[in-house]
């Protein structure tokens, strides 16, 4: 089995928005061709048939764009093909009538280049655009008003279009890679919540910001809840690590729901989670953590025993040193475990 290289695959960061943009362009082309057709018909121009054919081509593109069953990649390829056909229909009329090379024809070649280099593999796009330009040059040779400067200017513009579109695609691809690396660096791959590195950086930022920071209020502290799954080793030992992973994911999801939108859930390590809360009083934080314990206890994982968690709370009013604050929370978590688990200390 063969696969396309990254260089041969156009990037599609948002299929929905690209489809809407293509629909807008195709509808605009329909409107322009309708106006052109009416104008030529009123003038009794022999180009009415050509205008009608152009309208039919753009109408087909509009219909395909509205048909959601057509994949975006295929739709883009069809769009380039139809733009190319439309250009060649106009160029053929130049060969037949020796009519002038209009600015519309020159712009059409540039539009074809933009679409082709954006949506086709570079080598295919170069063949399509290069071949069309050669046909344009031949049409200019037989035209009674060839607009040589315009044709040469288009010839200079096409390599620039190639560079900007291909370079832009590379920039978009690199941004995508950077975003992926950022997610990998700051997200726990199993549960999807932030990892210890991300949590440590956030906590350090919150605790070391100036007292006059807009987010700092006299009665609302930074609170941390260090949470540990009760008897998690027993689940791993008796039911296997796969079931243990299921439990970790379910608990992480439950904690995210319980502390949204103001709390940040961090997988601190193993079966431990850290929750960082800001902008709440101590009483509100305690209520949130109690509710989180209730939510975890209510989880129903098929074939698994009831899941419970224990938590230790600490507040920045006690210390603004991140290490000391976590030590306080850890000590209280230990006391919650010693007092029977499934509780907050």
C-alpha positions in Angstrom: 0.0 0.0 0.0 1.3 3.4 -0.9 0.6 6.7 0.9 1.0 10.3 -0.1 3.8 12.3 1.3 3.0 15.4 3.4 4.1 17.5 0.4 1.4 16.0 -1.7 -1.4 16.5 0.7 -3.0 20.0 1.0 -3.9 20.9 4.6 -7.6 21.3 5.5 -7.7 22.9 9.0 -11.4 23.5 9.0 -13.5 21.5 6.4 -16.8 23.2 7.3 -15.5 26.8 6.8 -13.7 25.8 3.6 -16.9 24.3 2.2 -18.9 27.5 3.1 -16.2 29.6 1.5 -16.4 27.5 -1.7 -20.1 27.8 -1.7 -20.0 31.6 -1.4 -17.5 31.8 -4.3 -19.6 29.5 -6.5 -22.8 31.4 -5.8 -21.0 34.7 -6.5 -19.8 33.2 -9.8 -23.4 32.2 -10.6 -24.6 35.7 -10.0 -21.9 37.2 -12.2 -22.6 34.8 -15.0 -26.3 35.4 -14.8 -25.7 39.2 -15.1 -23.3 38.6 -17.9 -25.7 36.3 -19.8 -28.6 38.8 -19.5 -26.3 41.7 -20.7 -25.0 39.7 -23.7 -28.6 38.6 -24.6 -29.8 42.1 -24.6 -26.9 43.2 -26.8 -27.6 40.4 -29.2 -24.0 39.2 -28.8 -22.9 35.9 -30.3 -21.2 35.0 -27.0 -24.6 34.2 -25.4 -24.0 30.5 -25.9 -20.5 30.7 -24.3 -22.0 32.7 -21.3 -24.7 30.1 -20.9 -22.1 27.3 -20.8 -20.1 29.2 -18.2 -23.2 29.6 -16.1 -24.0 25.9 -16.4 -20.4 25.0 -15.2 -20.6 27.2 -12.1 -24.2 26.0 -11.4 -22.8 22.4 -11.3 -20.2 23.5 -8.8 -22.8 25.2 -6.6 -24.9 22.0 -6.6 -22.0 19.8 -5.7 -21.0 22.2 -2.9 -24.5 22.0 -1.5 -24.4 18.1 -1.7 -22.9 17.2 1.6 -22.3 13.6 0.5 -19.4 14.8 -1.7 -16.2 14.9 0.4 -14.4 18.2 0.6 -11.2 16.9 -1.0 -13.2 15.6 -4.0 -15.2 18.8 -4.1 -12.0 20.9 -4.2 -10.6 18.7 -7.1 -13.9 19.1 -9.0 -13.8 22.9 -8.4 -10.3 23.1 -9.9 -11.4 21.0 -12.9 -14.5 23.1 -13.5 -12.5 26.4 -13.3 -10.0 24.9 -15.7 -12.8 23.8 -18.1 -14.4 27.3 -17.9 -11.0 28.9 -18.7 -10.5 26.6 -21.7 -14.0 27.3 -23.0 -13.1 31.0 -23.0 -9.8 30.4 -24.6 -11.4 28.2 -27.3 -13.6 31.1 -28.2 -10.5 33.3 -28.7 -9.1 30.7 -31.2 -12.5 30.7 -33.1 -13.2 34.4 -33.2 -9.7 36.0 -32.7 -11.4 38.2 -30.1 -9.2 40.3 -27.8 -7.5 38.8 -24.7 -9.5 40.4 -22.0 -8.5 41.2 -18.4 -11.1 38.7 -17.3 -9.2 35.9 -19.1 -6.0 36.9 -17.4 -7.6 37.1 -14.0 -9.2 33.7 -14.7 -5.7 32.2 -15.1 -4.6 33.6 -11.8 -7.7 32.3 -10.1 -7.0 28.9 -11.5 -3.5 29.0 -10.1 -4.7 30.0 -6.7 -7.2 27.1 -6.6 -4.9 24.6 -8.1 -1.9 25.3 -5.8 -4.1 25.4 -2.8 -6.1 22.2 -3.4 -4.0 20.0 -5.6 -0.6 18.3 -5.1 2.1 20.7 -6.2 3.3 18.8 -9.3 -0.3 18.3 -10.6 -1.1 21.9 -9.9 2.0 23.0 -11.8 1.0 20.8 -14.8 -2.5 22.2 -14.9 -1.4 25.9 -14.5 1.6 25.6 -16.8 -0.5 23.9 -19.5 -3.2 26.5 -19.2 -0.7 29.4 -19.5 0.8 27.9 -22.6 -2.7 27.7 -24.2 -3.3 31.3 -23.1 -0.1 32.4 -24.9 -1.1 30.5 -28.0 -4.6 32.2 -27.9 -2.9 35.6 -27.6 -0.8 34.8 -30.7 -4.0 34.5 -32.8 -5.9 37.3 -31.1 -6.4 40.6 -32.8 -5.7 42.3 -29.5 -3.3 40.0 -27.7 -2.4 42.2 -24.7 1.2 41.0 -24.6 2.1 43.0 -21.5 -0.8 41.5 -19.6 0.0 38.0 -20.7 3.7 38.5 -19.6 2.6 39.9 -16.3 0.5 36.9 -15.6 3.5 34.7 -16.5 5.4 36.5 -13.8 2.6 36.4 -11.3 2.1 32.6 -11.5 5.4 31.7 -9.9 4.6 34.2 -7.1 1.2 32.5 -6.6 3.0 29.1 -6.4 5.4 30.4 -3.8 2.8 32.1 -1.6 0.3 29.2 -1.6 2.9 26.4 -1.1 4.7 28.5 1.5 1.4 29.3 3.2 0.6 25.6 3.3 3.9 24.8 4.9 3.3 27.5 7.5 -0.1 26.1 8.3 1.3 22.6 8.5 4.0 23.7 10.9 1.4 25.5 13.1 -0.5 22.3 13.2 2.5 20.4 14.3 3.4 23.0 16.9 -0.1 22.8 18.3 0.1 19.0 18.5 3.4 19.2 20.3 2.0 21.7 22.7 -0.9 19.4 23.5 1.4 16.4 23.9 3.6 18.4 26.3 0.8 19.6 28.5 -1.9 16.9 28.3 -2.1 13.5 29.9 -2.4 11.0 27.0 -4.7 8.6 28.9 -7.3 11.0 30.6 -7.0 14.1 28.4 -6.6 16.4 31.4 -3.6 18.6 32.0 -0.4 16.8 33.1 1.9 17.5 36.0 4.1 19.9 34.0 1.1 22.0 33.0 -0.3 21.9 36.5 3.0 22.9 38.1 3.4 25.9 35.7 -0.2 27.1 36.3 0.1 26.8 40.1 3.4 28.7 40.1 1.9 31.4 37.9 -1.1 31.8 40.2 0.9 31.9 43.4 3.6 34.2 42.3 1.5 36.9 40.5 1.4 40.3 42.2 -1.2 41.0 44.8 -2.7 43.7 42.7 -3.3 41.4 39.8 -6.9 41.7 38.4 -7.7 38.1 39.4 -6.6 38.5 43.0 -9.4 39.4 45.5 -9.2 39.6 49.3 -11.6 36.8 50.1 -10.9 34.5 47.1 -7.8 32.4 47.3 -6.0 29.9 45.1 -7.1 26.5 46.4 -5.6 23.1 45.6 -7.3 19.8 46.2 -5.0 16.8 46.0 -7.2 13.8 45.2 -6.4 10.1 45.3 -8.4 7.1 44.2 -9.2 4.8 47.1 -8.0 1.1 46.9 -6.9 1.7 43.3 -4.0 -0.9 43.6 -6.7 -3.5 44.4 -8.5 -2.8 41.1 -5.2 -3.1 39.1 -4.2 -6.3 40.9 -7.5 -8.1 40.8 -9.1 -6.8 37.5 -6.0 -5.8 35.5 -4.5 -2.5 34.3 -6.9 -2.1 31.4 -9.8 -1.9 33.9 -7.7 0.4 36.0 -7.3 2.7 33.0 -11.0 2.7 32.5 -11.5 3.9 36.1 -8.9 6.6 35.8 -10.6 8.0 32.6 -14.0 7.9 34.2 -12.8 9.6 37.4 -11.0 12.3 35.3 -14.1 13.0 33.3 -16.2 13.2 36.4 -13.8 15.7 38.1 -13.7 17.8 34.9 -17.5 18.0 35.0 -17.6 18.7 38.8 -15.1 21.6 38.7 -16.0 23.2 35.4 -15.6 25.9 34.4 -13.4 27.5 37.0 -11.4 24.5 38.1 -8.3 23.0 36.4 -8.0 19.2 36.7 -4.5 17.8 36.5 -3.3 14.2 36.5 -0.6 14.6 39.1 0.7 11.0 38.9 -0.6 7.5 39.0 -4.0 7.6 40.6 -3.5 11.1 42.0 -5.2 14.2 40.6 -4.7 17.8 41.5 -7.5 20.3 41.2 -6.6 24.0 41.1 -9.4 26.5 41.9 -9.4 30.3 41.8 -11.9 33.0 42.6 -13.8 31.1 45.2 -14.1 31.3 49.0 -13.0 28.4 51.2 -16.6 27.4 51.9 -17.4 27.3 48.1 -14.2 25.2 47.4 -15.2 22.7 50.2 -18.7 22.4 48.7 -17.2 21.8 45.2 -14.9 19.0 46.5 -17.7 17.4 48.5 -19.9 17.4 45.4 -17.0 15.9 43.4 -16.7 13.0 45.9 -20.5 12.4 45.6 -20.2 12.4 41.7 -17.4 9.8 41.7 -19.2 7.6 44.2 -22.2 7.6 41.9 -20.2 6.4 38.9 -21.3 3.1 37.5 -18.6 1.1 35.8 -19.8 -2.3 34.7 -18.1 -5.1 36.6 -16.3 -2.8 38.9 -16.8 -2.0 42.6 -18.0 1.4 43.8 -15.3 3.9 43.2 -14.4 6.5 45.9 -11.8 9.2 46.3 -10.2 11.0 49.2 -9.0 14.6 49.1 -6.7 17.0 50.9 -7.3 20.8 50.7 -4.9 23.7 51.1 -5.2 27.4 50.4 -2.9 30.1 49.3 -3.8 32.1 52.5 -1.7 29.5 54.4 1.3 29.8 52.1 2.1 31.1 48.6 5.0 28.8 48.1 3.9 26.1 45.6 5.9 23.3 47.2 4.7 24.1 50.7 1.1 24.4 49.6 1.2 21.0 47.9 2.9 19.5 51.1 -0.1 20.8 53.1 -2.6 19.3 50.7 -0.6 16.0 50.7 -0.6 15.8 54.5 -4.3 16.4 54.7 -4.9 13.8 52.0 -3.0 11.3 54.1 -5.1 12.2 57.1 -8.3 11.7 55.0 -7.0 8.2 54.1 -6.2 7.4 57.7 -9.7 8.5 58.8 -11.4 6.0 56.6 -11.1 7.3 53.0 -14.0 8.7 50.9 -13.7 12.1 52.5 -12.1 15.5 52.4 -9.7 16.8 55.0 
